[in-house]
Amino acid sequence: MQGLAEFIEKGGFFMYLNLVCSAATLAIIVERIIFFLGKGSVNARAFLEQIRKLVMANNVDRAVKLCSATEAPVARVAKAGLSRLSKGEAAVATAIEEMMVDVMPELKKRIQALWSVANIATLLGLLGTITGLIRSFAAVGSASPEMRSKMLSDGIAEAMHNTAMGLGIAVLCMIGHVFLSAASKKQQSELEAFSMKLENMLADTAHAAPGQLQAR
């Protein structure tokens, strides 16, 4: 910790701004990981099979309760369709499409912000580099001989520390963006497949037993 404190102190003012960027980066990455491994990690195929069994057993109410037990996107889509099952195929399709519009942005949320944070961190690092070089040039031009060497080394150290900090945060943002984008695209494709299969299954059920299924 002492070494980290010295590293930040040598970088000067812009290092503290980049600390804010690093905190924002870690917050975004951790929040998205929790989402994808938490409520967003429901197995869509197994969940659809559970709903299918309950609907085929004419137990729509229990299927709705199953969906209400989690905030996973697939569960919210399924609940929307099941809640309209008694109103016909068109109502089911409309409800599923409307819920898809609501939940899809949740799978992409904050991921693109990592690019903005990467750019900001890089520019802050560049500003810190420039101010460090300005200090170095000022030492050469105006400082006394006995202070020139120290000011020159301090200015170069400030410049290099800011460059390293800005680039380090940018690299972290890019790595996080790659993995989180891949996870987001995977869940989007699974959700789209799930909604299509759910809609077809509920349509077949409605045709097979019209008027018999009730959802509260």
N, C-alpha and C positions, 0 to 999 in steps of 0.2 A: 504493500500500500504506500509505503514511503517513496518507493521508486516511481510509482504512478503519480503521486503528488508532485514530485520534483519535475517529472516529465511535463505535466500540465502547467506548472508554474513557469517553467522556462519558455513555454510557448506564448505567454502573455494573454492579452484580452481575448483574442479570437479563439483561443483554445477553450475558453469557458463557453463561448457560443457553440462551438462544435460539441461540447459535452451535452448541451441541450439536444443537438441533432442525434447524438449517439443514444441518448435516453429515449427519444422519439422512435428511433429505429428499433431498439430492443422492445419497446412497448408494442409496436405494430407487429413485429415478428412473433412475440410471445402470445399476443391476443389471437392472432390468426392460427397459430399452432394449436392453441387450446380449442378454438372453434372447430378446426378440421379433425382433431383427435377426440373432441368431446361431442357436442350435440350434432355436429355435422358428419359424424362417422358411422351412422346407422347403415347396416347392410341393406341396400335397397331391394335386392332380390329376395332375401329372407323375409324382409318386412312385407313385401308384396304378397308372398306366399301365405303369410299369417292372415293378411286381410282377405285373401281369396278364400281361405278355409272358413273364416267367420261369415263372409257374405254368402258362400254356398250353403252354410248351415242356417241361413236366414237370421243371422245374429248381427245385424248392422249396428245396433246400439253398442255392442261390445267392441266392434271394430272402431267405432268413433272414439270410445274411451281409450282404446289402445293408442290411437293417434294423439289423443290429448295428453298422454303420459310423457311425451317428449316434445321439444321444440325443434326437432330436426326438420330440415326443409322437406324431406320426403313425407314425413308425418303430417305436416301442415297441408301439403298438396293433397294427400290422401283424405284428410279430414274434410277439406273443402268439397271434394268430389262425393264423398259418402253422405255428407250433410244434404246434398241436393239429389240424392239417388231417387227419392220418391217423386221428384218433379219431372223426371224424364231425362232422356239421353242428351238433349240440347242443353238443359240446365247443368247437367254434370260436366259437359265439355266446357261450358262457359266458366263455371266455378274453378275448374282445374287451370284453365288458361289465365284467369285473373290472379290466382294464387301464385302461379309461375312467375308472373310479372312482379309480384311482391317479393318473392324469395330469391330470385336470381341475383339481384344486386348484392344480397348478403354474402354470396359466394365470392364476389369480386371486391368486396369492401376493403378499402385502405391499401390494397396491394399496389396499385398504381402510385400511391403516395410515396412509396419507397424510392421511385425514380426522382421525384422532386427533392426528397431529403438528400439523396446522393449528390444531386447537382448543387444544392445549397451548401452541403458540407465541403464539396470540392472548392467552391468559390470562396467560402470562409477560410479554408486552408490556404488558398492563393493570396487572399488579402493579408493573412498573417505572414505569409512568406515575403510579400512585398514590404510590409512594415518592418520586418526583420532586416531586409536588405537595405532599407532606408537608414536604419540605425547603424548598419555597418558602414555605409558610405559617409554618414555624418561623423563617425569616429575617425575615419581616414582624413576627412577634410578639416575638422575643427577641434578635435580632442587633443589634449596634451600628450606628449610621447609616452608618459608613464601610464596613462589611461587608455591609450589608443588600442593596445592589444586586447585588454579586457572587453572594451565596448565592441570591438570587432568580433570577438569570439561569441559574446552574448547575442549580438545581432544575427550572426550566422546560425547559432543554435536555435534562436526563436524562429527563423525562417524554416529550418529543416524540421523542427518539431511540428510546426503548423502544416507543412506539406505532408508529413507522415500521418498526422491525425486526420486531415481531410480525406486523403486517399484511402486510409484504413476504413473510415466510415462508409465511403462510397463503395468500396469492395464488399463490405458487409451487406449494404443495401442491395447490391446487384445479386449476390448469392441468395439472399432471402427472397428477392423477387423471382428468381428462377424457380426455386423449390415451391414457393407459395402459388405461383402462377400454374405450375404443373398440377398441384393439388386442387386448385380451383377449377381448372379445365376438366379434370377427371370427375369431380363431383357434379359439374354442370352437365356433362355428357350422361352420367348415371341418372341424374334427376330428369333429364329430357326423356331418356329411355323408360324410366319408371312411370312418368306421367302418361306416356303413350300407351304402355301396357295396362296401366290402371284404367285409363279411359276406355280401352277396348274391353277389358274385363267387366267393368261396370255396365257398359253398353250391352254386352252379351247377357249379363245377368238380368238387366231390365227387360230385354226381349224375351228371355226364357220364362221369367215369372213376373209379368206386369201386375202392378197393384199389390203384390204380396210383401214387398220390402218396405219397411218403415224406418226412418232415421230421425231420432230426436235431436 
